[in-house]
């Protein structure tokens, strides 16, 4: 089941932000995340805020239907325009995620993008991405997206091995994601990503190498590779607890990461964030960089999170409750928090250390600086950037990134 929302103070009925959140907004990039909460079936490892038709039946009525969803989300985009007032910024990035956005009609995704363009304007070089399930698109669908303004697409590949996909409860067939890359290129998509997962129970090193080779052979310019995290409450967690499938240990995850780095580097991909590789700077996911660098984004949709000027808020999770709030002229916000300067300092370290450019040493306090010197001596931080005033992870440091971060935020 989807994970729980955090606690927080109430969001005003009209969604209004404190004046401090909008101060200096013109100097920060603005992005939009659009959440589509529908899936044809629930993957065994997933705890995202997503719902199948069966899970929604009888819980939200007509308001929660896929057919009405684009109209409801457009209502939140219009609410965003009211809340941000005369904010002059054009939108720099749009990312449609889920769930499976491509369960909606292609025209619905284009209509949501059009609403952003009409309300805010899109920067001339805006990055516009949607996630896609390989089995839910075809060349005509992709052509409609491209003609409607999408220029980047991310396909969920996960693995090239059928037995690994079966453990993950993924429904696409091996080979289909690679075919999707060719179809997307044929209709003019400039940037294409493939998502991979490593460390699935039953996956071997050879399985992982085969998945990497298949992904890279398809010709994307971006690959994301994530270690499988077994979340409590998921079907996969229950299967592991019952002893039906084995748990993958951290050493295996580390070995798979090293295989990924070696394979992708040999193919001309450079890491720019711990779990992301691209063929060039232009191929990086700008929307995710917006998150990692603490810029502003509005998250529209059930359970979506937003951040503007040090204020973070999140929407109610259920599609029916979300639609009902907007239909009643109310913000769908469930709670929010105003980040202190210390909160923002810590978040910068947590997020920016994962990037290839690292984090400025002057963000660290005395204990954090002492920890950074230890990390340098242990080969976890790169010496040359350190001399220039930045903490940058080495390859070994990337394997232990979470532990390094914990020490540096003290």
N, C-alpha and C positions, 0 to 999 in steps of 0.2 A: 504494500500500500504506500501512497505518497507520504513523505516525511512531514513532520509537524512544522508549522510556522513558528518563528520566534515570538517572544513577548515584546511588547512595546506600548508606547502611549497611543491614544486614539488618533485617528486621522480625521481632520475636520470634514464635515459632510460635503463641503464644496471642494475638498482636496487642496485648499489653500496652503502655500508654503510660507515659512517665515521669511521676512525681508532679507535676512542674512544669506539664505540659500541662493538668492538671485543676484547678490552683489558680485560684480566681476564676471558674470556669466558669459559676456561676450568674448572673454579671453579663453574660454574652455570649449572643446569640441562637444557636440551634442549628438547622441545616437538614440535609436529606438530599438527595443527588443519586442517582438510580437509573439506571444505564446499561443500555440494552437494545441489544446489539451487532449486531442483525440488520437486513439490508436486502434488498429484493427484487432490486435490482441496484445496482452501484456507480456513483455519479455521477463524471463525469470529473475534477472538481475536488477531490474529497474525499480527505483523508488521515486521517480520523477512525478510531478503533478500531472498525471495523464489518466485517461478514462476510456474504457471500451464501451461499446453500445450497451452491453449487458449491465455494466456497472452504473450507467446513467439512467437506465430504464426506471421510470417511476420516481426519480429523485429530483428532477428539475423541469419536467414537463417540456413544453415547446421551447421555453427560454433557453434550454441547454442544448438544443439541436445543432447539428453541423450546418444545416441549411441556413440558419439565422446568424451563424457565428460571425461572419464578416461584418454584418451590419452592427452587431454589438461591439465588436472591436473598434470599428470606425467611431462609434460613440465615445469610446475612451480617448481616441486620438483627438477628437474635438474637445473633450474635457481637458486634455493636456494643453491645448492651445489657450484655453481660458485661464488655466492655472499659471502658465508661464507668461501670460499677458503680452507685453510688447517686446519680449525677448527677441532680439533681431537675428538670432542664429539660424542658418540653414542646417539641415540635418546632414551629418557627415557619414553616418553608417546606419544601415537597417539590417536587422538579423531576425529572420522568422524561424522559430524553433518549436520544439514540442517534446513529447508527442510526435505525430507525423503530420507536418503541415500539408504535405501533398495528398492527404485524404480529402482536403477541400478541393473544390474546382480551381483550376489554374486562374480563372477569371476572378475568383474571390481573393486570392493572394494579391493579384494585380490591383484589385479595388482597394485593399488595405494600404498598399504602397501609394496609390493615387491620392488617398486621403492625407497621407503625410506630406506628399508633394504640394497638395492644395493648401493645407493648413500652415506648413512651415517652409516649404521649399526644400529642394535637395541640392546640396553642393554639386558643382559641375563634375567633380571627380568622386562622387559618393559611391561607397561600396554597398551593394545591396545583395544580401545572401539569403537563401533559404536552405534549410535541411530537407532531405528527401529520402524516402524509403525506395530502394531500387525497384521494387515490384509495383510501386504506385505511380510511376511515370512512364511516358513513352515519348517519342520524338515530337508529336504534336503538342503534348502538354509542355514539354521543355521549350518549344518554340514560342508558345503563348507567354511563358514567363519571361523569356529573353526579350520579346517584343514589348512587353509591359514594363521593362526597366530593370529586371534582375540581371546582374552581371557576375555573380558568384554563386556556386551551388556546392553543397556538402552532402555526400552520399554516405549512409551508414553501411559500411562493408563488414567491419568487425573481424571477419576471418574468411579465408579461402577454403577452409576445410569443413565439409558437411557435418562431421561428428562434433566439431566445436560449435558450429552454428546451432546444432540441435541442443546442446547443453545450455546455450544462451537463450533458447526459444526464439531464435531469429527465423523468420519465415522465407527469406529470399534464397534463391538458389545460387550456389557458387558460380561465378562467371558473370552474373547479371550486373553487379556494381561496375565491373570493368567495361562492360558494354555501355553502361550509362555514361561513363566518362566520354566515350567516343560520340555518343548521341548529343551530349551537352556541347562538346566542342563543335560538332557539325552545325548546330543552330546558333553558334556565336558566343557561347559563354567564355569569358576571358580567363576566369579563375575557377578551378575545380579542386575540391578537397575530398579525400577519402578518410573516414574514421576507422581506426583499428582498435581492437582490445587484445591485450596479451595477459597470460596467466589464467586462462579458463581451465577449470579442472579437466584433465584428460588431454590437454594440449601438450605436444612435445616441442622441443627446439626445432625439429624439422618442420612441424606444422607451422610454427611461427615464421620460419624463414620462407616457407612457401607462400604465406599470406603477404609478407613484405614484398616478395618478388612479383606476385600477381598484382599488388597495388601499384608498385612503381612501374611495372610493365604497361599499365593502362594509360600512363601519361598524365597524371594530375600534376599540378604545380605546388600542392600542399598536402601534407599527410599529418594527421593527428593520431598519436598512439598512446592509449591510456591503460594503465594496470587495472585489471578487474578488481573492484572493491565490492566485497560481499556485504550488502546493507541488511541490517536487521529488519525483519518483517517481510522480506522478499521470498519468493518461491525458492530461489537458489539457496538462500540461507537455511530454509527449512530442509532442503534436500541434503545439504552438507551436515546439518545437525543429526539427521536420521542415518547418516553414514552411506547414503546412496552414491554420492560423489565425493572425491577427496578435496580438501582445502589446499590451495596452492600457497607455498610459503614464500617469505620475503626474498630468500636467496634466489629462487626461481624467477621472481619478478625482476631482480637485479640483472640476472643473466640475460633475460629477454630484452631488457632495456639496452644493454650493451650490444646485443645483436642488432637491435633497431638502429642504434647510432652508427655502428659500423656499416650496415647495409645502406642506410640512407645517405651517409656521407659519400660512400663510393658511387652513388647514383647522382651526386650533385646537389643534394638537399642539405641545408644548414639548419641547425637548431636555432630558434630564436626565443623559445619558451620551453620549459622542461619537457612538455609533452607534445611540442609542435615543431615541425620542420617545413621549410619552404625553399623553392628553387631560387628565389630572389627576394629583395626587400619588398618589391611591388606585390609579390605573391603572399605576403603575410596576411593574416586575418586582422584587419584594422579594427573591427568591432571588438574582438577579444582584447586587443591592445588597449582599447578605450577602458575596459573593465580593469585591466591590470595596472593602468596608470591613474586610476581614480578620477577619470573624467566624468561627465554627466551623461546619464541615459534614462530614458523613460521606458519602463517595462509595462506593456499593456497585455492584459489577459489574466485568467484565473491563476492566482499564486505567483504572478510575476513580481519581481523586485525592481525597484528604481533607486536612483541616486542622483541628487541635484545639490551641488554646493554644500556637501556635508550633511545633508538630510537623506536618510534612507527609509523607504517605506515598501510595504508589500501588500498585495491584493488578497482578498478572500480567495480560498482555494477552489471551492466547488463551482463549476460552470453555471449552475442554476442560480446560486447566490450572487455570483458576479453579474450575470445578466439582469437579475432582478434589481440590483443596486443602480445600474446605469439606466434601466427602464424607468426607475423612480426618480431620476435626476440627481442621484447621490454618487459620490466617489465610491469605488469598490475597495478602497484601501482598508485593510484590516488592522494595521498598526504601523508605527514609525518610530525612528530614533534619530536624535540630533547628535552627531558625532562630535566629540571634543577634539581639541588639537592633539591630545595624546592618542586618542582612538585613531585619528587619521595618520599620525606618525607610525603607529604600529602596523596599520593596514598597508602603508606604503612599503614597509620592510617585508611584510608577509607576501605581497604580490610582486613587487619589483625585483626581489632577489631571484625570482624564478625566470626573469628575462635575461637574455644574452648580455644586455648592457648593465645588468646588476643594479645595485642601490648605492647612493652616495654615503660614504662613511660618516659624513657630518650629521646624518639622521640618527646615528647610534649614540646611546648614552654610555657612561663609563664602563658599566658591566658588559654592554654589548660590544664595545670596542675591544675589551679584553678578550671576549669570546671570539671576535673576528681574528685577533692575532693568533689565538690557538688554532682556529680553523685554517688559517694561512699556513701555520707550521705543520699541520696534519695533511696538507695537500688538498683541502676542500675548497679553498679560494685561490684564484689565479693571482700570481705575484705582480705581474706588470700593471694590470688595472688597479691593484691595491696601492701600488706606489703612486698612481695618479688620482687616488682618493675615492675608489669605488670597490665595493665588494662584489665580485663576479664568481659564480660557481665554476669549478673545474668539472670534468666528467665525473670524477669520484664524488664531488660535492653534489652533483645533480642526483646521484643515487641516494644521497642522505639529506636531500634538500629540506625536508620537514624538520629534521633534528637541527640542522644549521640555523634555520629560521628561529626555532624556539630559543636558541641561545642568544641570537642577535637582538631579539626584541626586549631583552631585560634592560 
